[in-house]
Amino acid sequence: MVENFHKPTQYSTDKFDTFEGGEDPAQIMRAAHDTAHALLEGARNSDDPAVLDRIIAYTDKNGIDSLAELWSRSSAGSLPGALWRIYLLRAVIQQDAVGTSLLFQRGIEILPTIDAAVTGAVNPTGPEEIKGLADQILRGLFRGDFGVALDRAASFSRILSSGAGSVADDQELLNPERATELTTRASRYSLIGEDLALCAKRFRAGALD
C-alpha cells in the first residue's frame, strides 16, 4: 500500500449494467451471512443515532467494492443478498443523482401502479429527493419494519426500471447505443426489484437468512 488510507471505489454505471448475482463457495457464503446479520443486529441493538448514520454512509467512506467482496454473489433470496442490492442502488444514486432522478421521475409518470406511494416518494423527485429517499429506505432496514423497507426498495427498483425503459424507447432512433444501455439498465432494475420482492416474501415467512 502506497497510501495510508483506503480511497472509496467509485461504482460506475458500467459496473452496474454488468452486475449479476450468484452463489458463493460455502465458506465465503457463511461469512456473507454472518456479516449481514452482525451489521443488522448491531444497528438494531444500538440507541446511538451516530451508529446508524455510519452504517448508512459506510460505502461513502469505504467504497461499494468493500461490500461486493462479501455480498454481491450471495443468493438473491438471502439477507446479504437483500442488503447488497439496496446498498448497490444507493451507490448508483450517489454516483449519478441527476440521471437517476430523471429515470425515477419518468417511471413515476408512466407506471400505473401504487409503487410511487409504496416508496413514499415526493413528486417531483429531484436529485436531492432521490438521495434522501434511498437513505430513508436503507435506514428503514436497520430501524424500521424490515419487510416494509424491502417492499419500498422493490417498488423503487420497479419505478427505475420503468423509467429507464421509457427513456430507452425515446432514444431508439436518435441514439441507439444509449437506448441499448438504458434497456440493459431497465432489465437490471427489474431483476433487482424481483429479488427484493422475493426477500420481503421470505422475511415474512421467517425464511430470510
TORKE-189006 format. One record per residue: residue in three letters; x, y, z of N, C-alpha, C, CB in turn. Coordinates in steps of 0.1 Angstrom, whole numbers, plus 5000, padded with zeros to 4 digits. Glycine has a CB too. Layout:
<recs>
ALAXYZXYZXYZXYZ;...
</recs>
This chain:
<recs>
MET500849885000500050005000500950125000499050005012;VAL500750214990501450334990500750454997501750374975;GLU499450425000498750535007498350485021497450564999;ASN498150575030497750535044496250535046498350635053;PHE495550545035494050535037493550465024493450685038;HIS492250415026491650345015490650445008490850225020;LYS490950464995490150554988488850484983490850614976;PRO487650534986486450464982486450444967485250544986;THR486050324963485950284949484650344943485950134947;GLN484750414932483550464925482850354917483950584916;TYR481650324921480950214914480250274902479950144924;SER480850254891480350324878479150254873481450324868;THR478350324865477150264859477550154850476450374851;ASP478750154844479150034836479249904844480550064830;LYS479749924857479749804866478349764869480549834878;PHE477449864871476049834875475449754863475249954877;ASP475649794851475049724840475449584838475349804827;THR476649544843477149404842476949324855478549404838;PHE476249384865476049324877475149194876475449414888;GLU475649084882474848964882475048904896475148864871;GLY473948844902474148774914474548634912472848774922;GLY474848554922475248414921475548354934476448414912;GLU476148234934476348164946477848174949475948014944;ASP478148194962479548194967479948054971479748294978;PRO481148014971481647894978481147904993483147874977;ALA481047784999480447775012481047865023480447635017;GLN482347875023483047955033482748105032484547925033;ILE482848155019482548295017481048325019482948335002;MET480248225016478848255018478548265033478048135012;ARG479148175041478948185055479348325061479648075062;ALA480548365056481048495060480048605056482348525054;ALA479448595044478548695040477348705049478048665025;HIS476748585052475648585061475948635075475048435062;ASP477148595080477548635094477648785094478848565098;THR478348845084478548995085477249065083479549035074;ALA476349015075475049085073474249085085474249015061;HIS474248965092473448955105474149045115473448815110;ALA475449045116476149135126475849275124477649105125;LEU475849325111475549465108474149495112475849485093;LEU473249415108471849445111471549445126470949335104;GLU472049345133471849335148472549455155472249205153;GLY473749485150474449595157473649725155475849615150;ALA473049755144472349875142471049875150471949895127;ARG470349765150469049755157469249755173468349635153;ASN470349705177470649705192471249825198471449585195;SER471549925189472250045194471250165194473450085185;ASP471350235205470450355206471250485202470050375221;ASP472450465197473250585193472950615179474750555196;PRO472350725176472050765162473250775153471250895161;ALA474450805159475650815151476050675145476750865160;VAL475750565152476050435147475250405134475650325158;LEU473950445135473150425123473650515111471750455126;ASP474050635114474550725104475750665097474850865110;ARG476650615105477850555100477550435091478850515111;ILE476650355095476250235087475650275074475250145095;ILE474750375074474150415062475150475052473050525065;ALA476150545057477150615049478350525047477450745054;TYR478350405051479550315051480250325037479250175054;THR479450305027480150295013480650435009479150245003;ASP480150545015480650675011482150685015479850785018;LYS482550625026483950625030484750515025483950635046;ASN484150395025484950275022484750225008484550165031;GLY483750265000483550224987482650104986484850184980;ILE481850094976480949984974481649844973479950004963;ASP482849854967483549724965483949654978484849754957;SER483949724989484249665001483149565006484549765012;LEU481949605002480849515004480649404993479549595005;ALA481049444981480849354970481649224972481249424957;GLU482849244978483749124981483049014988484949164988;LEU482049054997481448955006479948925001481349005020;TRP479249034997477849014995477349004981477149135001;SER478049044971477549064957477148924951478549134948;ARG477748814955477448684949476548604958478648614946;SER475948664968475048584977473748564970474848664990;SER473048454974471848424969470848544969471148304976;ALA470048554958469148674957468148674969468448664944;GLY467748554974466748544984467348534998465848434982;SER468448605000469148595013469248735019470548535012;LEU469548745032469848865039470948945033470048845054;PRO472148885031473248965025472949005011474548885025;GLY472148915004471748954990470849074990471048834984;ALA469949085000469049195001469849325004467949175011;LEU470749315014471449435018472349485006472349405030;TRP472949384999473849424988473049494978474449294982;ARG471849454974471149514963470749654967469849434960;ILE470349674980469949814984471149904985469149804997;TYR472249854990473449934990473949974976474649864998;LEU473749874967474149894953473250004947473949764945;LEU471950004949471050104944471550244949469650084948;ARG471850244962472250374968473550424962472350364983;ALA474450334960475750374954475550434940476750254953;VAL474750374932474450424918473850564919473550324911;ILE472950584929472250714930473350814935471150704940;GLN474150784944475150874948476150914937476050814960;GLN476350824928477250854917476650944906477750724910;ASP475350924904474651004894473251034898474650924880;ALA473151124908471751154913470951224903471951244926;VAL471551304894470751374884470151284874471651484877;GLY470951194868470451104859469451004864471651024852;THR469750954876468850854883467550924886469550794895;SER467551044891466251114894465451134882466551244901;LEU466051154870465351174858464651044854466251224847;LEU465350934855464750804853463550774862465750694853;PHE463850804875462850784885461550864883463350814899;GLN461750994879460651074877459851024865461051224875;ARG460450984854459750934843458950804847460750894831;GLY459650724855458950604860457650634867459850524868;ILE457750734876456550774884455450824874456950894893;GLU455850894864454850954855454150844846455551054846;ILE454750734843454250634834453750504840455150614823;LEU454250474852453950344858452550344865455050304868;PRO451650274860450250274865450050184877449250234854;THR450850194887450850114899450950204911451950004899;ILE450850134923451050214936452450214940450150144947;ASP453450184932454850184936455350314941455650134924;ALA454850424935455350554940454850584954454850664931;ALA453650544957453150554971453850464980451650524971;VAL454150344976454850254985456250304988455050114978;THR456950364979458250414982458250544991459050454969;GLY457150614991457050734999457650854991457650715012;ALA457850844978458550944970457751074969458850894957;VAL458451184969457751314967457751334951458451434974;ASN456851414947456651434933456651584930455451364927;PRO457551644923458651574915459851534924459151674905;THR460551434919461651374926462951424919461651224926;GLY463651514926464951564920466151494926465051714923;PRO467351534923468551474928468651464943469751544923;GLU468351564950468351564965467351474971468251704971;GLU466151484964465051394969465251254967463751434962;ILE465851214956466151074954467251024963466451044939;LYS468251104966469251064975468751044989470451164975;GLY467851134993467251125006466351005007466451255009;LEU465550974996464750854996465550724998463850854984;ALA466650724990467450604991468050585006468650614982;ASP468350695012468850685026467750645035469450815030;GLN466550695033465350655041465050505040464150735037;ILE465150455028464850315026465950225033464850275011;LEU467150265032468250185038468150205053469650235034;ARG467850325058467650345073466550255078467350495075;GLY465450235070464350155074464750015077463250165065;LEU465749965070466149825072466749805086467249785061;PHE467449905091468149895103467349945115469449975102;ARG466250025113465550075125464050045124465850215126;GLY463450045112462050035110461549895108461650115099;ASP460449875101459949745097460749695085458349755094;PHE461449585087462349535077461549495065463149415083;GLY460449435066459649395054459149515046458449315059;VAL458749615053458249735046459449805039457749835057;ALA460649805045461749865038462149785025463049865048;LEU461949655026462249575014461149605003462249425017;ASP459949615007458849644998459149784991457549655005;ARG459549884999459850014994461050004984460250115005;ALA462049924987463149914978462749844965464349834985;ALA461949744966461449674954460649764945460549554958;SER459749854951459049944943459950054937457950014952;PHE460950094945461950184940462550134927462950214951;SER462950004927463649944916462649934904464149804920;ARG461449904906460449894895460250024889459149834901;ILE460250134897460050264891461250304882459850364902;LEU462450274887463650304879463650214866464850274887;SER463250094867463150004855462250064845462749864859;SER461050104849460050164840460550294834458750184847;GLY461150374842461750504836462850474826462150584847;ALA463750384830464850364821464350304808465850264827;GLY463350214808462850154796462150254787461850044799;SER461450354794460750454786461750554779459850534795;VAL462750594786463750684780464550604769464750734791;ALA464750474771465350404761464550404748465550254765;ASP463250394749462450404737462550534730460950384741;ASP462650644738462850774733464150794725462850884744;GLN465150714729466550724723466750634712467550704734;GLU465850544709466050434700466550484686464750354698;LEU465950594681466350634667467450744668465150704661;LEU467450824678468450924679469750874684467951034689;ASN469750784693471050734699470850584703471450824712;PRO471050494693470850354696471750294707471050284683;GLU472950344708473850294718473350334732475250344716;ARG472850454733472250494746471050424749472050654746;ALA470250394739469050314741469350174746468250304728;THR470350114740470749984744471249984759471849924735;GLU472050084762472550094776471350104786473450214777;LEU470350194783469250214792468350084792468450334787;THR468250014781467449894781468049794790467349834767;THR469449784790470149694799469949734813471649694796;ARG469949864816469749904829468349884834470150054830;ALA467449904826466049874829465849724833465049904818;SER466549634826466449494829467049464843467149414818;ARG468249534846468849514859468049564870470249584859;TYR467449684868466549734879465349644881466049874875;SER464849584870463649494871464049374879463149464857;LEU465249314876465649194883465849224898466949144876;ILE466449334901466649374915465349384922467549504916;GLY464349454915463049464921462449324924462149544912;GLU462549234915462049094917462749034929462249014905;ASP464149044930464848984940464449044954466349014938;LEU464249174955463949234967462449204971464049394966;ALA461549184962460249144965460248994970459349144952;LEU461148914965461348774970461848784984462248694961;CYS462748874987463348885001462248925010464448985001;ALA461349025006460349065015459348945018459549175009;LYS459048865008458148755010458848655019457848684996;ARG460148625017460848525026460948585040462248495020;PHE461148715042461248765055459948745063461548915054;ARG458848765056457548755063457248605066456448815055;ALA457848515059457648375061458748325071457748295048;GLY459548415076460648375085461748285079460048295096;ALA461948305066462848225058464048305052462148155048;LEU464148435056465248515051466448505060464848665049;ASP467548435055468748415063469948485057469048265065;
</recs>
